[in-house]
Each structure stands twice: as C-alpha cells, then as structure tokens.
Amino acid sequence: MSSGAGDHSRIIEMAWEDRTPFEAIERLYGLNEQAVIELMRRELKAGSFRLWRARVSGRKSKHQALRDPRIERGYCKTQYKHR
C-alpha cells in the first residue's frame, strides 16, 4: 500500500507510541516492522532515530506476540485529544 505525507506523519506518530504494536501499523498501512524502521530512518533526524530505536528495541508493547494477551487495544483510550 502506498502512503502519502499525511500517512507518513501518522505512521511516525504510531511508531513513537508505546502501546501501538507494529502489527497495528501493518494492518492499517501495509508496512511491516522493517518498513517502519526504514521510514523512521529516512524521515527522522539521526539522533531522533537512535532514540526511537533504543526506545522500541525489545519493548513488549511494540510486538503483539510479546504482549499480555489480556491487552486487546492498541492504545490508551485517553491518549488522543479530541479533534
């Protein structure tokens, strides 16, 4: 699936979110984890990319298979502001 600039912004936002697994990004935008990493490397400044990689590497909440099976949602209900 091709994604535009607005989609890139949303994908980056989802990738930074602790509770949004890579599988959710793949379902919505067709980008697997490796494609998200490549997008983040291309779109973020080098330092921001390194911070993000350190943050998500090994984080259970970013991988559906590693999450507690009782967690069914991808994000916290209070995480987003009303638009």
N, CA, C and O atoms as CSV, one atom per row, in Angstrom:
chain,resi,resn,atom,element,x,y,z
A,1,MET,N,N,0.848,-1.177,0.000
A,1,MET,CA,C,0.000,0.000,0.000
A,1,MET,C,C,0.892,1.237,0.000
A,1,MET,O,O,1.824,1.320,0.800
A,2,SER,N,N,0.633,2.171,-0.855
A,2,SER,CA,C,1.429,3.393,-0.866
A,2,SER,C,C,0.854,4.364,0.155
A,2,SER,O,O,-0.350,4.375,0.411
A,3,SER,N,N,1.714,5.163,0.721
A,3,SER,CA,C,1.260,6.097,1.743
A,3,SER,C,C,1.787,7.486,1.423
A,3,SER,O,O,2.925,7.644,0.981
A,4,GLY,N,N,0.953,8.484,1.649
A,4,GLY,CA,C,1.324,9.865,1.381
A,4,GLY,C,C,1.962,10.525,2.584
A,4,GLY,O,O,2.207,9.883,3.605
A,5,ALA,N,N,2.231,11.830,2.453
A,5,ALA,CA,C,2.893,12.580,3.525
A,5,ALA,C,C,2.073,12.561,4.816
A,5,ALA,O,O,2.632,12.434,5.906
A,6,GLY,N,N,0.758,12.687,4.695
A,6,GLY,CA,C,-0.097,12.639,5.881
A,6,GLY,C,C,-0.027,11.284,6.562
A,6,GLY,O,O,-0.019,11.182,7.788
A,7,ASP,N,N,0.023,10.238,5.733
A,7,ASP,CA,C,0.152,8.885,6.280
A,7,ASP,C,C,1.500,8.712,6.961
A,7,ASP,O,O,1.586,8.088,8.018
A,8,HIS,N,N,2.554,9.260,6.363
A,8,HIS,CA,C,3.881,9.160,6.986
A,8,HIS,C,C,3.860,9.778,8.372
A,8,HIS,O,O,4.423,9.223,9.316
A,9,SER,N,N,3.214,10.920,8.491
A,9,SER,CA,C,3.125,11.593,9.782
A,9,SER,C,C,2.407,10.708,10.804
A,9,SER,O,O,2.845,10.599,11.949
A,10,ARG,N,N,1.315,10.086,10.395
A,10,ARG,CA,C,0.547,9.229,11.297
A,10,ARG,C,C,1.328,7.962,11.646
A,10,ARG,O,O,1.292,7.508,12.790
A,11,ILE,N,N,2.031,7.391,10.673
A,11,ILE,CA,C,2.835,6.200,10.924
A,11,ILE,C,C,3.936,6.516,11.936
A,11,ILE,O,O,4.186,5.731,12.850
A,12,ILE,N,N,4.585,7.654,11.774
A,12,ILE,CA,C,5.637,8.072,12.715
A,12,ILE,C,C,5.044,8.247,14.109
A,12,ILE,O,O,5.638,7.823,15.101
A,13,GLU,N,N,3.884,8.865,14.179
A,13,GLU,CA,C,3.213,9.054,15.469
A,13,GLU,C,C,2.908,7.699,16.117
A,13,GLU,O,O,3.151,7.508,17.308
A,14,MET,N,N,2.379,6.769,15.332
A,14,MET,CA,C,2.052,5.441,15.864
A,14,MET,C,C,3.320,4.691,16.289
A,14,MET,O,O,3.318,3.980,17.294
A,15,ALA,N,N,4.393,4.853,15.524
A,15,ALA,CA,C,5.641,4.168,15.845
A,15,ALA,C,C,6.218,4.672,17.171
A,15,ALA,O,O,6.827,3.897,17.908
A,16,TRP,N,N,6.035,5.949,17.481
A,16,TRP,CA,C,6.535,6.511,18.743
A,16,TRP,C,C,5.682,6.078,19.931
A,16,TRP,O,O,6.172,6.024,21.059
A,17,GLU,N,N,4.409,5.770,19.684
A,17,GLU,CA,C,3.506,5.412,20.778
A,17,GLU,C,C,3.904,4.070,21.390
A,17,GLU,O,O,4.140,3.098,20.673
A,18,ASP,N,N,3.975,4.026,22.691
A,18,ASP,CA,C,4.382,2.803,23.386
A,18,ASP,C,C,3.385,1.670,23.188
A,18,ASP,O,O,3.788,0.515,23.046
A,19,ARG,N,N,2.115,1.973,23.177
A,19,ARG,CA,C,1.102,0.919,23.168
A,19,ARG,C,C,0.680,0.462,21.776
A,19,ARG,O,O,-0.102,-0.481,21.659
A,20,THR,N,N,1.164,1.091,20.738
A,20,THR,CA,C,0.771,0.708,19.386
A,20,THR,C,C,1.766,-0.294,18.819
A,20,THR,O,O,2.914,0.060,18.551
A,21,PRO,N,N,1.339,-1.548,18.633
A,21,PRO,CA,C,2.273,-2.562,18.120
A,21,PRO,C,C,2.540,-2.372,16.621
A,21,PRO,O,O,1.738,-1.773,15.905
A,22,PHE,N,N,3.657,-2.884,16.175
A,22,PHE,CA,C,3.989,-2.815,14.756
A,22,PHE,C,C,2.920,-3.499,13.907
A,22,PHE,O,O,2.674,-3.094,12.771
A,23,GLU,N,N,2.288,-4.531,14.454
A,23,GLU,CA,C,1.251,-5.242,13.714
A,23,GLU,C,C,0.065,-4.338,13.387
A,23,GLU,O,O,-0.563,-4.499,12.340
A,24,ALA,N,N,-0.249,-3.386,14.273
A,24,ALA,CA,C,-1.346,-2.444,14.006
A,24,ALA,C,C,-0.986,-1.531,12.830
A,24,ALA,O,O,-1.837,-1.227,11.994
A,25,ILE,N,N,0.261,-1.101,12.771
A,25,ILE,CA,C,0.712,-0.264,11.660
A,25,ILE,C,C,0.643,-1.066,10.363
A,25,ILE,O,O,0.244,-0.546,9.321
A,26,GLU,N,N,1.030,-2.323,10.439
A,26,GLU,CA,C,0.979,-3.164,9.239
A,26,GLU,C,C,-0.450,-3.373,8.768
A,26,GLU,O,O,-0.720,-3.330,7.568
A,27,ARG,N,N,-1.372,-3.599,9.703
A,27,ARG,CA,C,-2.782,-3.780,9.330
A,27,ARG,C,C,-3.338,-2.532,8.660
A,27,ARG,O,O,-4.058,-2.626,7.666
A,28,LEU,N,N,-3.007,-1.366,9.202
A,28,LEU,CA,C,-3.573,-0.116,8.675
A,28,LEU,C,C,-2.873,0.395,7.416
A,28,LEU,O,O,-3.524,0.917,6.511
A,29,TYR,N,N,-1.558,0.246,7.360
A,29,TYR,CA,C,-0.786,0.886,6.287
A,29,TYR,C,C,0.012,-0.086,5.423
A,29,TYR,O,O,0.638,0.330,4.448
A,30,GLY,N,N,0.000,-1.372,5.767
A,30,GLY,CA,C,0.703,-2.360,4.964
A,30,GLY,C,C,2.216,-2.334,5.111
A,30,GLY,O,O,2.921,-2.907,4.281
A,31,LEU,N,N,2.731,-1.682,6.150
A,31,LEU,CA,C,4.177,-1.615,6.380
A,31,LEU,C,C,4.544,-2.542,7.527
A,31,LEU,O,O,4.050,-2.384,8.644
A,32,ASN,N,N,5.421,-3.518,7.248
A,32,ASN,CA,C,5.866,-4.395,8.329
A,32,ASN,C,C,6.888,-3.647,9.193
A,32,ASN,O,O,7.217,-2.493,8.921
A,33,GLU,N,N,7.379,-4.314,10.226
A,33,GLU,CA,C,8.298,-3.658,11.163
A,33,GLU,C,C,9.535,-3.104,10.451
A,33,GLU,O,O,9.946,-1.972,10.710
A,34,GLN,N,N,10.123,-3.894,9.561
A,34,GLN,CA,C,11.323,-3.439,8.855
A,34,GLN,C,C,11.032,-2.204,8.006
A,34,GLN,O,O,11.860,-1.295,7.937
A,35,ALA,N,N,9.872,-2.160,7.363
A,35,ALA,CA,C,9.499,-0.999,6.547
A,35,ALA,C,C,9.290,0.238,7.420
A,35,ALA,O,O,9.627,1.352,7.018
A,36,VAL,N,N,8.732,0.038,8.619
A,36,VAL,CA,C,8.554,1.165,9.552
A,36,VAL,C,C,9.921,1.684,9.989
A,36,VAL,O,O,10.133,2.895,10.064
A,37,ILE,N,N,10.841,0.776,10.274
A,37,ILE,CA,C,12.194,1.179,10.675
A,37,ILE,C,C,12.849,1.990,9.551
A,37,ILE,O,O,13.481,3.014,9.810
A,38,GLU,N,N,12.700,1.536,8.322
A,38,GLU,CA,C,13.269,2.261,7.178
A,38,GLU,C,C,12.636,3.637,7.023
A,38,GLU,O,O,13.334,4.615,6.756
A,39,LEU,N,N,11.315,3.719,7.189
A,39,LEU,CA,C,10.619,5.013,7.104
A,39,LEU,C,C,11.117,5.953,8.196
A,39,LEU,O,O,11.383,7.127,7.936
A,40,MET,N,N,11.243,5.438,9.418
A,40,MET,CA,C,11.708,6.259,10.534
A,40,MET,C,C,13.139,6.737,10.285
A,40,MET,O,O,13.463,7.891,10.566
A,41,ARG,N,N,13.991,5.865,9.766
A,41,ARG,CA,C,15.378,6.250,9.476
A,41,ARG,C,C,15.426,7.367,8.435
A,41,ARG,O,O,16.230,8.294,8.540
A,42,ARG,N,N,14.562,7.269,7.440
A,42,ARG,CA,C,14.522,8.247,6.353
A,42,ARG,C,C,13.921,9.581,6.795
A,42,ARG,O,O,14.384,10.637,6.365
A,43,GLU,N,N,12.900,9.544,7.643
A,43,GLU,CA,C,12.133,10.744,7.976
A,43,GLU,C,C,12.625,11.488,9.223
A,43,GLU,O,O,12.413,12.695,9.342
A,44,LEU,N,N,13.278,10.781,10.149
A,44,LEU,CA,C,13.717,11.419,11.394
A,44,LEU,C,C,15.165,11.879,11.279
A,44,LEU,O,O,15.931,11.371,10.460
A,45,LYS,N,N,15.522,12.845,12.111
A,45,LYS,CA,C,16.941,13.208,12.243
A,45,LYS,C,C,17.670,12.016,12.852
A,45,LYS,O,O,17.063,11.205,13.551
A,46,ALA,N,N,18.952,11.910,12.594
A,46,ALA,CA,C,19.743,10.754,13.050
A,46,ALA,C,C,19.625,10.531,14.557
A,46,ALA,O,O,19.447,9.397,15.002
A,47,GLY,N,N,19.721,11.598,15.341
A,47,GLY,CA,C,19.631,11.467,16.801
A,47,GLY,C,C,18.254,11.006,17.248
A,47,GLY,O,O,18.135,10.191,18.163
A,48,SER,N,N,17.224,11.522,16.611
A,48,SER,CA,C,15.853,11.117,16.945
A,48,SER,C,C,15.634,9.659,16.594
A,48,SER,O,O,14.994,8.921,17.343
A,49,PHE,N,N,16.169,9.243,15.448
A,49,PHE,CA,C,16.045,7.844,15.055
A,49,PHE,C,C,16.732,6.944,16.083
A,49,PHE,O,O,16.161,5.927,16.478
A,50,ARG,N,N,17.929,7.290,16.520
A,50,ARG,CA,C,18.645,6.469,17.514
A,50,ARG,C,C,17.855,6.388,18.820
A,50,ARG,O,O,17.774,5.319,19.426
A,51,LEU,N,N,17.279,7.493,19.255
A,51,LEU,CA,C,16.461,7.489,20.478
A,51,LEU,C,C,15.255,6.567,20.314
A,51,LEU,O,O,14.927,5.787,21.209
A,52,TRP,N,N,14.601,6.668,19.158
A,52,TRP,CA,C,13.422,5.838,18.911
A,52,TRP,C,C,13.796,4.367,18.894
A,52,TRP,O,O,13.106,3.549,19.503
A,53,ARG,N,N,14.887,4.012,18.202
A,53,ARG,CA,C,15.303,2.610,18.122
A,53,ARG,C,C,15.628,2.067,19.513
A,53,ARG,O,O,15.257,0.942,19.849
A,54,ALA,N,N,16.310,2.857,20.304
A,54,ALA,CA,C,16.636,2.423,21.669
A,54,ALA,C,C,15.354,2.226,22.473
A,54,ALA,O,O,15.265,1.313,23.293
A,55,ARG,N,N,14.375,3.076,22.238
A,55,ARG,CA,C,13.119,3.017,22.976
A,55,ARG,C,C,12.289,1.786,22.615
A,55,ARG,O,O,11.722,1.147,23.501
A,56,VAL,N,N,12.210,1.445,21.328
A,56,VAL,CA,C,11.320,0.359,20.914
A,56,VAL,C,C,11.992,-1.007,20.859
A,56,VAL,O,O,11.301,-2.025,20.826
A,57,SER,N,N,13.308,-1.053,20.848
A,57,SER,CA,C,14.001,-2.347,20.758
A,57,SER,C,C,13.691,-3.207,21.978
A,57,SER,O,O,14.001,-2.840,23.111
A,58,GLY,N,N,13.083,-4.339,21.728
A,58,GLY,CA,C,12.766,-5.276,22.805
A,58,GLY,C,C,11.572,-4.893,23.651
A,58,GLY,O,O,11.269,-5.582,24.624
A,59,ARG,N,N,10.887,-3.816,23.312
A,59,ARG,CA,C,9.720,-3.375,24.096
A,59,ARG,C,C,8.552,-4.315,23.808
A,59,ARG,O,O,8.127,-4.452,22.661
A,60,LYS,N,N,8.043,-4.952,24.837
A,60,LYS,CA,C,6.961,-5.912,24.670
A,60,LYS,C,C,5.717,-5.300,24.039
A,60,LYS,O,O,5.038,-5.958,23.251
A,61,SER,N,N,5.413,-4.061,24.371
A,61,SER,CA,C,4.181,-3.451,23.880
A,61,SER,C,C,4.221,-3.170,22.382
A,61,SER,O,O,3.171,-2.944,21.780
A,62,LYS,N,N,5.400,-3.178,21.765
A,62,LYS,CA,C,5.512,-2.907,20.330
A,62,LYS,C,C,5.362,-4.167,19.486
A,62,LYS,O,O,5.341,-4.087,18.258
A,63,HIS,N,N,5.258,-5.338,20.130
A,63,HIS,CA,C,5.146,-6.599,19.411
A,63,HIS,C,C,3.959,-7.378,19.959
A,63,HIS,O,O,3.956,-7.783,21.121
A,64,GLN,N,N,2.967,-7.582,19.132
A,64,GLN,CA,C,1.729,-8.249,19.543
A,64,GLN,C,C,2.007,-9.592,20.203
A,64,GLN,O,O,1.374,-9.923,21.206
A,65,ALA,N,N,2.931,-10.367,19.670
A,65,ALA,CA,C,3.210,-11.705,20.200
A,65,ALA,C,C,3.807,-11.666,21.603
A,65,ALA,O,O,3.683,-12.640,22.345
A,66,LEU,N,N,4.452,-10.566,21.982
A,66,LEU,CA,C,5.081,-10.459,23.296
A,66,LEU,C,C,4.174,-9.824,24.341
A,66,LEU,O,O,4.496,-9.826,25.529
A,67,ARG,N,N,3.045,-9.283,23.906
A,67,ARG,CA,C,2.152,-8.571,24.824
A,67,ARG,C,C,1.357,-9.530,25.695
A,67,ARG,O,O,1.166,-10.699,25.359
A,68,ASP,N,N,0.911,-9.013,26.798
A,68,ASP,CA,C,-0.004,-9.740,27.661
A,68,ASP,C,C,-1.285,-9.979,26.856
A,68,ASP,O,O,-1.842,-9.023,26.316
A,69,PRO,N,N,-1.765,-11.208,26.758
A,69,PRO,CA,C,-2.949,-11.490,25.930
A,69,PRO,C,C,-4.222,-10.788,26.403
A,69,PRO,O,O,-5.200,-10.715,25.659
A,70,ARG,N,N,-4.216,-10.277,27.620
A,70,ARG,CA,C,-5.397,-9.554,28.117
A,70,ARG,C,C,-5.507,-8.149,27.529
A,70,ARG,O,O,-6.560,-7.521,27.633
A,71,ILE,N,N,-4.433,-7.646,26.913
A,71,ILE,CA,C,-4.465,-6.318,26.302
A,71,ILE,C,C,-4.964,-6.470,24.876
A,71,ILE,O,O,-4.283,-7.045,24.027
A,72,GLU,N,N,-6.152,-5.954,24.620
A,72,GLU,CA,C,-6.767,-6.114,23.305
A,72,GLU,C,C,-6.662,-4.866,22.446
A,72,GLU,O,O,-6.768,-4.967,21.223
A,73,ARG,N,N,-6.463,-3.719,23.020
A,73,ARG,CA,C,-6.433,-2.484,22.250
A,73,ARG,C,C,-4.995,-2.086,21.948
A,73,ARG,O,O,-4.060,-2.538,22.611
A,74,GLY,N,N,-4.830,-1.237,20.942
A,74,GLY,CA,C,-3.505,-0.801,20.555
A,74,GLY,C,C,-3.061,0.468,21.231
A,74,GLY,O,O,-1.885,0.826,21.165
A,75,TYR,N,N,-3.981,1.162,21.887
A,75,TYR,CA,C,-3.616,2.425,22.502
A,75,TYR,C,C,-4.521,2.694,23.689
A,75,TYR,O,O,-5.574,2.076,23.840
A,76,CYS,N,N,-4.101,3.611,24.513
A,76,CYS,CA,C,-4.876,4.016,25.685
A,76,CYS,C,C,-6.041,4.892,25.239
A,76,CYS,O,O,-5.857,5.770,24.396
A,77,LYS,N,N,-7.230,4.672,25.783
A,77,LYS,CA,C,-8.414,5.442,25.387
A,77,LYS,C,C,-8.235,6.942,25.600
A,77,LYS,O,O,-8.826,7.746,24.880
A,78,THR,N,N,-7.427,7.320,26.580
A,78,THR,CA,C,-7.259,8.752,26.890
A,78,THR,C,C,-6.035,9.345,26.205
A,78,THR,O,O,-5.660,10.485,26.478
A,79,GLN,N,N,-5.416,8.579,25.323
A,79,GLN,CA,C,-4.165,9.012,24.705
A,79,GLN,C,C,-4.360,10.157,23.700
A,79,GLN,O,O,-3.496,11.026,23.586
A,80,TYR,N,N,-5.448,10.165,22.994
A,80,TYR,CA,C,-5.662,11.143,21.934
A,80,TYR,C,C,-6.556,12.287,22.375
A,80,TYR,O,O,-7.509,12.095,23.131
A,81,LYS,N,N,-6.234,13.479,21.893
A,81,LYS,CA,C,-7.087,14.632,22.120
A,81,LYS,C,C,-8.213,14.576,21.097
A,81,LYS,O,O,-8.031,14.066,19.991
A,82,HIS,N,N,-9.369,15.100,21.469
A,82,HIS,CA,C,-10.473,15.150,20.510
A,82,HIS,C,C,-10.141,16.145,19.427
A,82,HIS,O,O,-9.652,17.242,19.699
A,83,ARG,N,N,-10.410,15.754,18.194
A,83,ARG,CA,C,-10.094,16.638,17.068
A,83,ARG,C,C,-11.318,17.285,16.526
A,83,ARG,O,O,-11.236,18.061,15.574
